[in-house]
Amino acid sequence: MAKSEGVALNQLINVAVAEKLAVTRTMEFFQRYTRDADVARAIEILNKAGAGNPPMPGDELPKSRQRREAAGKSKPRATRSK
């Protein structure tokens, strides 16, 4: 694989280890900061955000999405439960 990438085997190993470390640290970060998260409450808040208010200029749905909704073909909004 190193030959096909045009790099030394040592460099390929270094990059692979660095990528693995980055992934591991990212996972640890999100686990640490989401440990006590109340996902259901967060989704409840997001669903209320802006309820009853028209979109601000620039926040409108794309025309393709508006057409899908008008035709009754839009996908339901994704929700997560704890």
C-alpha positions in Angstrom: 0.0 0.0 0.0 2.8 2.4 0.8 4.3 1.8 -2.6 1.0 2.6 -4.3 0.7 5.8 -2.3 4.2 6.8 -3.1 5.4 7.1 0.5 7.7 5.1 2.8 6.2 2.4 4.9 7.3 4.2 8.1 5.4 7.4 6.9 2.3 5.3 6.2 2.4 3.8 9.6 2.8 7.2 11.2 -0.2 8.6 9.4 -2.3 5.6 10.3 -1.4 5.9 14.0 -2.1 9.7 13.9 -5.5 9.1 12.3 -6.4 6.5 14.9 -5.4 8.8 17.7 -7.5 11.6 16.3 -10.5 9.3 16.1 -10.1 8.0 19.6 -9.6 11.5 21.0 -12.7 12.8 19.2 -14.8 9.9 20.5 -13.6 10.6 24.1 -14.4 14.3 23.7 -18.0 13.6 22.7 -18.4 10.9 25.3 -17.2 13.2 28.0 -19.4 16.2 27.0 -22.5 14.2 26.2 -22.5 11.8 29.2 -25.2 13.7 31.1 -27.0 15.0 28.0 -30.8 14.8 28.0 -31.4 14.1 24.3 -35.2 14.0 24.6 -35.2 17.5 26.2 -32.8 18.9 23.6 -35.0 17.6 20.8 -38.0 19.1 22.5 -36.3 22.5 22.7 -35.2 22.3 19.1 -38.7 21.4 18.0 -40.1 24.5 19.8 -37.5 26.8 18.4 -39.2 29.3 16.1 -42.6 27.6 16.4 -45.3 29.9 15.0 -42.8 32.3 13.5 -42.1 32.7 9.8 -38.6 32.0 8.6 -36.2 34.9 8.7 -34.9 36.1 5.3 -32.4 33.5 4.1 -33.8 30.7 6.3 -36.5 29.5 3.8 -36.5 25.9 2.7 -35.0 25.3 -0.8 -37.6 25.4 -3.6 -37.2 21.6 -4.2 -38.1 20.9 -0.5 -41.1 23.3 -0.7 -42.4 21.4 -3.7 -42.0 18.0 -2.0 -43.8 19.2 1.1 -46.6 20.7 -1.1 -46.9 17.4 -2.8 -47.0 15.5 0.5 -43.7 13.7 -0.3 -41.4 15.2 2.4 -39.8 12.8 4.8 -40.8 12.9 8.5 -38.5 14.8 10.8 -35.9 12.6 12.5 -36.2 12.4 16.2 -34.1 10.5 18.7 -35.1 9.1 22.1 -32.9 8.3 25.0 
